[in-house]
Amino acid sequence: MAERILQHIAELELRPGDRMPTENELAGRMGTSRTVVREAVKILSALGRVRAHKGRGLYVADDEGMPGSSRWGGFLQPGR
């Protein structure tokens, strides 16, 4: 699910600092539960790919945390 969320970010052409869809919206778009999305967001947050701000939403992290950056060397890249 974490890879699918990254792919969704790329498809929406979201940039670092952009607000992402809510967990509920992501769950609906991906046909899964909010619990599954929440766990994937925790993983992506720990990896520095998204930032979760309680009460404010989810945000795309800086370029160093996004797919294709040299820091991650292909780890969890969409399409792999």
Buried (B, 14 or more C-beta within 10 A) or exposed (E): BBBBBBBBBBEEEBEEEEEBBEBEEBBEEBEBEBEBBBEBBEBBBEBBBBBBEEEEEBBBBBEEBBBEBEEBEEEBBBEE
